[in-house]
């Protein structure tokens, strides 16, 4: 039975890099490796231009009906002055919330061919493979009240509220522990329990959940120390689980250890359906819409293609095919092909040539 993908390219380079994923899907379907039907929609600034909202109700219905959503990037200076609740990023936040995508998986992998592109020394990052598991639908980004109040006399007060409940912490820690069992059996849980009540609860729940996983090495770490240790000795980490705010910060820091944000994918997963076991899921590169290079044909499509590989792995259990896509990426890099963001020697190529080269490796 055909499985439904919703493609939401978004803004800026999202459109260009999504085309390279579509080429991979077309070839896989033609070879009988997959049976995907594609739907397309608008999200972000382009959706605001078309509908006055960052995502339309019709496209939200498509997302809810899809087996997986493949998402590009949103935003750009063009929409800097639109109302706050209609800004391009609001489309992504609504997708996360309405689909119940509470678990964000952010791998930070340093390909051997790119170890010298990192801002750290080769010996610190070569072979790096970290998975940061970020809670995505709670915490300070969604807590209420969230407001700016005019106090008079030229003074204002801004309030963002950090809120977590037991079930939110428990389910994300279980995701991290389950994933750790497929890797090196090691988890670090990062919070700020030394100064935040939400951190106290986070650690209390995390430690209780960890008792159900006696085969794992489970360690607590303060989030600021985790940031320092990522720069000092990143290979000490395997799986790291943390809240929405710290996960946002730590995953971007980990990403740059690999040499470029243009290289890294992500997955956002919901809870498994009680009847079918299937999860709602959205897959996206971690980089932005890069409006400064949009339309120039020079964007790096690797993070977008690697995000699709994560979809093959986590939504469709096509683990072998996901491995082949990831190997094709590594092989192209080993051959010396580079887009501008990772160019340090080697052959400089554009978006289409990089995508075509990965597909050629996959075909081989």
C-alpha positions as CSV (number, residue, x, y, z in Angstrom):
1,X,0.0,0.0,0.0
2,X,1.3,3.4,-1.0
3,X,2.6,5.6,1.9
4,X,1.9,9.3,1.8
5,X,4.6,12.0,2.1
6,X,3.7,15.7,2.5
7,X,6.5,17.9,1.1
8,X,6.7,21.4,2.6
9,X,9.7,23.1,1.0
10,X,9.0,26.4,2.7
11,X,11.1,29.5,1.9
12,X,14.6,30.4,0.6
13,X,16.8,27.4,-0.1
14,X,14.1,25.0,1.1
15,X,12.7,24.9,-2.4
16,X,16.0,24.1,-4.0
17,X,17.1,21.4,-1.6
18,X,13.7,19.7,-1.6
19,X,14.0,19.1,-5.3
20,X,17.0,16.9,-4.7
21,X,15.0,14.8,-2.3
22,X,12.2,14.5,-4.8
23,X,14.7,13.1,-7.3
24,X,15.7,10.4,-4.8
25,X,12.1,9.5,-4.1
26,X,11.3,9.3,-7.8
27,X,14.2,6.9,-8.4
28,X,13.3,4.7,-5.4
29,X,9.7,4.5,-6.5
30,X,10.8,3.6,-10.0
31,X,13.0,0.7,-8.6
32,X,10.2,-0.6,-6.4
33,X,12.3,0.2,-3.3
34,X,9.5,2.4,-2.0
35,X,5.9,3.2,-2.8
36,X,5.5,6.8,-1.8
37,X,2.7,9.2,-3.0
38,X,3.6,12.8,-2.8
39,X,1.5,15.8,-1.7
40,X,2.8,19.3,-1.6
41,X,1.9,22.4,0.5
42,X,3.1,25.8,1.6
43,X,4.5,26.7,5.0
44,X,6.3,29.8,6.3
45,X,6.5,33.1,4.5
46,X,5.2,31.7,1.2
47,X,2.1,30.5,3.0
48,X,1.6,33.9,4.6
49,X,1.8,35.5,1.2
50,X,-0.7,33.1,-0.2
51,X,-3.1,32.7,2.7
52,X,-2.3,35.3,5.4
53,X,-1.2,32.4,7.7
54,X,2.1,30.6,8.2
55,X,0.3,27.4,7.3
56,X,-3.3,27.0,5.9
57,X,-6.0,24.8,7.4
58,X,-5.9,22.7,4.2
59,X,-2.2,22.0,4.5
60,X,-2.6,21.2,8.2
61,X,-5.1,18.6,7.2
62,X,-2.6,17.1,4.7
63,X,0.0,17.0,7.4
64,X,-2.3,15.2,9.8
65,X,-3.1,12.6,7.1
66,X,0.4,12.0,6.0
67,X,2.6,9.1,7.0
68,X,5.5,11.6,7.3
69,X,6.1,15.3,6.6
70,X,9.3,16.4,4.9
71,X,10.0,20.0,5.7
72,X,12.5,22.4,4.2
73,X,13.1,25.8,5.9
74,X,11.1,29.0,6.6
75,X,11.7,32.7,7.1
76,X,13.6,35.6,5.7
77,X,13.8,39.4,6.0
78,X,10.8,39.8,3.8
79,X,8.5,38.7,6.6
80,X,10.3,40.4,9.5
81,X,7.4,42.8,10.2
82,X,4.4,40.4,9.9
83,X,2.4,39.9,13.1
84,X,4.1,37.7,15.7
85,X,1.5,34.9,15.5
86,X,1.7,34.8,11.7
87,X,5.5,34.9,11.4
88,X,7.0,32.1,9.2
89,X,8.2,30.1,12.2
90,X,4.7,29.9,13.5
91,X,3.9,27.4,10.8
92,X,6.6,25.0,12.1
93,X,5.5,25.5,15.7
94,X,1.9,24.7,14.8
95,X,3.0,21.6,13.0
96,X,4.9,20.4,16.0
97,X,2.0,21.2,18.3
98,X,-0.9,19.8,16.3
99,X,1.0,16.7,15.3
100,X,2.1,16.1,18.9
101,X,5.8,16.0,17.9
102,X,7.4,16.0,21.3
103,X,10.7,14.2,20.5
104,X,13.3,16.0,18.4
105,X,16.2,13.9,17.3
106,X,19.3,15.9,16.4
107,X,22.3,13.8,15.3
108,X,25.7,15.5,15.2
109,X,27.9,13.4,12.9
110,X,31.4,14.3,11.7
111,X,32.1,12.6,8.4
112,X,35.8,11.6,8.2
113,X,36.3,13.7,5.1
114,X,35.1,16.8,6.8
115,X,37.0,16.5,10.1
116,X,39.2,19.4,9.1
117,X,36.2,21.7,8.4
118,X,35.3,21.7,12.1
119,X,36.3,24.7,14.3
120,X,37.9,22.1,16.7
121,X,41.0,20.0,16.1
122,X,40.6,16.9,14.1
123,X,41.4,14.6,17.0
124,X,38.4,16.0,19.0
125,X,35.8,15.5,16.3
126,X,36.9,12.7,13.9
127,X,34.4,9.9,14.4
128,X,32.0,12.1,16.4
129,X,28.5,10.7,16.5
130,X,26.2,12.3,19.1
131,X,22.4,12.1,19.2
132,X,20.7,15.0,21.1
133,X,17.1,14.2,22.1
134,X,15.3,17.5,22.7
135,X,11.8,17.8,24.2
136,X,9.9,19.8,21.7
137,X,6.4,20.8,22.8
138,X,6.8,21.9,26.3
139,X,9.0,24.2,28.3
140,X,9.6,27.9,28.0
141,X,8.6,28.1,24.3
142,X,5.0,27.1,25.0
143,X,4.5,28.0,28.7
144,X,2.0,30.5,29.8
145,X,1.9,33.4,30.6
146,X,4.0,34.6,27.7
147,X,3.7,38.4,27.5
148,X,5.2,41.8,27.4
149,X,3.5,44.3,29.8
150,X,3.8,48.1,29.7
151,X,4.5,49.2,33.3
152,X,4.5,52.9,32.4
153,X,7.3,55.4,32.8
154,X,9.1,53.9,29.8
155,X,9.4,50.5,31.6
156,X,8.2,47.1,30.3
157,X,8.2,43.6,31.7
158,X,8.7,40.5,29.5
159,X,7.6,37.1,30.9
160,X,8.2,33.6,29.5
161,X,7.2,30.7,31.6
162,X,9.1,27.4,31.9
163,X,6.6,24.7,32.6
164,X,7.0,20.9,32.6
165,X,4.8,18.1,33.8
166,X,5.9,14.6,34.8
167,X,4.5,12.9,31.7
168,X,6.3,15.2,29.4
169,X,9.7,14.5,31.0
170,X,9.0,10.8,31.3
171,X,8.1,10.2,27.7
172,X,11.1,12.1,26.2
173,X,13.6,10.3,28.6
174,X,12.1,7.0,27.5
175,X,12.7,7.9,23.8
176,X,16.3,8.7,24.6
177,X,16.8,5.5,26.6
178,X,15.2,3.4,23.9
179,X,17.5,4.9,21.3
180,X,20.6,4.5,23.5
181,X,19.9,0.7,23.5
182,X,20.5,0.8,19.7
183,X,23.8,2.7,20.1
184,X,26.4,2.7,22.9
185,X,24.1,2.3,25.9
186,X,25.0,5.7,27.3
187,X,22.7,8.7,28.2
188,X,23.4,12.1,29.6
189,X,20.4,14.0,31.0
190,X,21.0,17.8,31.0
191,X,19.1,20.3,33.1
192,X,19.7,23.2,35.5
193,X,18.4,21.7,38.7
194,X,20.9,23.8,40.7
195,X,18.8,27.0,39.9
196,X,15.5,26.0,38.3
197,X,12.6,24.1,39.9
198,X,11.8,22.7,36.5
199,X,15.3,21.2,36.5
200,X,14.7,19.6,39.9
201,X,11.6,17.9,38.5
202,X,13.3,17.0,35.3
203,X,16.1,15.1,37.1
204,X,13.7,13.5,39.6
205,X,11.7,12.0,36.8
206,X,14.7,11.2,34.6
207,X,16.4,9.3,37.3
208,X,13.2,7.3,38.0
209,X,12.8,6.4,34.4
210,X,16.4,5.4,34.1
211,X,15.9,2.6,36.7
212,X,13.8,0.8,34.0
213,X,17.0,0.7,31.9
214,X,19.6,-1.0,34.1
215,X,21.7,-1.9,31.0
216,X,22.3,1.8,30.3
217,X,25.0,4.1,31.8
218,X,22.8,7.1,32.8
219,X,24.4,10.3,34.0
220,X,23.1,13.7,35.0
221,X,24.9,16.9,33.7
222,X,24.2,20.5,34.2
223,X,23.3,22.1,30.9
224,X,26.0,24.8,31.1
225,X,28.6,22.2,31.8
226,X,27.3,20.2,28.9
227,X,27.9,23.1,26.6
228,X,31.4,23.4,27.9
229,X,32.1,19.7,27.6
230,X,30.8,19.7,24.0
231,X,33.7,22.0,23.1
232,X,36.2,20.4,25.4
233,X,35.7,16.7,24.8
234,X,32.6,16.0,22.6
235,X,33.2,12.3,22.0
236,X,32.5,11.6,25.6
237,X,28.7,11.9,24.7
238,X,26.5,9.5,22.9
239,X,22.8,10.2,23.6
240,X,21.9,13.5,25.4
241,X,18.4,14.2,26.5
242,X,17.3,17.7,27.6
243,X,14.4,20.2,27.5
244,X,13.2,22.5,24.8
245,X,15.4,25.5,25.5
246,X,18.6,23.8,26.4
247,X,18.1,21.3,23.5
248,X,17.8,24.1,21.0
249,X,21.1,25.6,22.2
250,X,23.1,22.4,22.8
251,X,22.0,20.8,19.5
252,X,23.2,23.9,17.5
253,X,26.5,23.9,19.4
254,X,26.9,20.2,18.6
255,X,26.0,20.8,15.0
256,X,28.9,23.2,14.5
257,X,31.4,20.7,15.8
258,X,30.8,18.8,12.5
259,X,31.8,21.7,10.3
260,X,28.5,23.1,9.0
261,X,24.9,23.4,9.9
262,X,24.2,22.5,6.2
263,X,25.2,18.9,6.9
264,X,22.8,17.9,9.7
265,X,19.3,16.4,9.6
266,X,16.7,16.1,12.3
267,X,13.5,14.2,13.1
268,X,10.6,15.2,15.2
269,X,8.4,12.3,16.4
270,X,5.1,11.9,18.1
271,X,3.8,9.2,20.4
272,X,3.1,5.8,18.8
273,X,-0.6,5.3,17.9
274,X,-2.1,2.7,20.4
275,X,-3.7,0.8,17.5
276,X,-1.1,0.9,14.7
277,X,2.1,1.7,16.5
278,X,2.8,4.4,13.9
279,X,4.1,7.9,15.0
280,X,3.3,11.2,13.4
281,X,6.7,12.6,12.2
282,X,8.3,15.5,10.6
283,X,11.9,15.6,9.1
284,X,13.9,18.7,8.5
285,X,17.4,20.0,8.1
286,X,18.6,22.0,11.0
287,X,19.8,25.0,9.0
288,X,17.7,28.0,8.1
289,X,16.3,29.3,4.8
290,X,19.5,31.2,4.0
291,X,17.9,33.9,1.9
292,X,21.3,35.4,1.1
293,X,22.0,32.4,-1.2
294,X,18.5,31.4,-2.2
295,X,18.1,30.9,-5.9
296,X,21.8,30.8,-6.6
297,X,22.0,27.0,-6.9
298,X,24.8,26.7,-4.4
299,X,22.9,25.5,-1.2
300,X,24.1,22.3,0.4
301,X,21.3,19.6,0.0
302,X,23.0,17.0,2.3
303,X,21.1,17.9,5.4
304,X,17.8,17.7,3.5
305,X,18.7,14.3,2.0
306,X,19.9,13.0,5.3
307,X,16.6,14.1,6.9
308,X,14.8,12.0,4.3
309,X,17.1,9.1,5.3
310,X,15.9,9.5,8.8
311,X,12.3,9.3,7.6
312,X,13.2,6.0,5.9
313,X,14.6,4.8,9.2
314,X,12.1,6.0,11.8
315,X,8.8,6.2,9.9
316,X,9.0,3.4,7.4
317,X,11.5,1.0,9.0
318,X,13.6,0.9,5.8
319,X,16.8,0.8,7.8
320,X,18.9,-0.8,5.0
321,X,17.8,1.8,2.5
322,X,18.5,4.6,5.0
323,X,22.0,3.1,5.6
324,X,22.6,3.2,1.8
325,X,21.6,6.9,1.5
326,X,23.8,7.8,4.4
327,X,26.7,5.8,2.9
328,X,26.1,7.5,-0.5
329,X,26.5,10.9,1.3
330,X,29.8,9.8,3.0
331,X,31.1,8.3,-0.3
332,X,30.5,11.6,-2.2
333,X,32.3,13.5,0.5
334,X,35.2,11.1,0.5
335,X,35.4,11.7,-3.3
336,X,36.1,15.3,-2.5
337,X,32.9,17.0,-3.7
338,X,32.1,20.1,-1.7
339,X,29.4,22.8,-1.7
340,X,30.5,26.3,-0.7
341,X,29.7,25.9,3.0
342,X,32.1,23.0,3.4
343,X,34.6,23.9,0.7
344,X,38.1,23.3,1.9
345,X,39.9,22.0,-1.1
346,X,38.1,19.3,-3.2
347,X,35.8,20.0,-6.1
348,X,33.3,22.8,-5.6
349,X,29.8,21.9,-6.8
350,X,26.3,23.3,-6.6
351,X,23.1,22.0,-5.2
352,X,22.0,20.0,-8.3
353,X,25.4,18.4,-8.9
354,X,25.7,17.4,-5.2
355,X,22.3,15.9,-5.2
356,X,22.9,14.1,-8.5
357,X,26.2,12.7,-7.2
358,X,24.6,11.2,-4.2
359,X,21.9,9.7,-6.3
360,X,24.5,8.2,-8.6
361,X,26.3,6.6,-5.6
362,X,23.0,5.2,-4.4
363,X,22.2,3.8,-7.9
364,X,25.6,2.1,-7.9
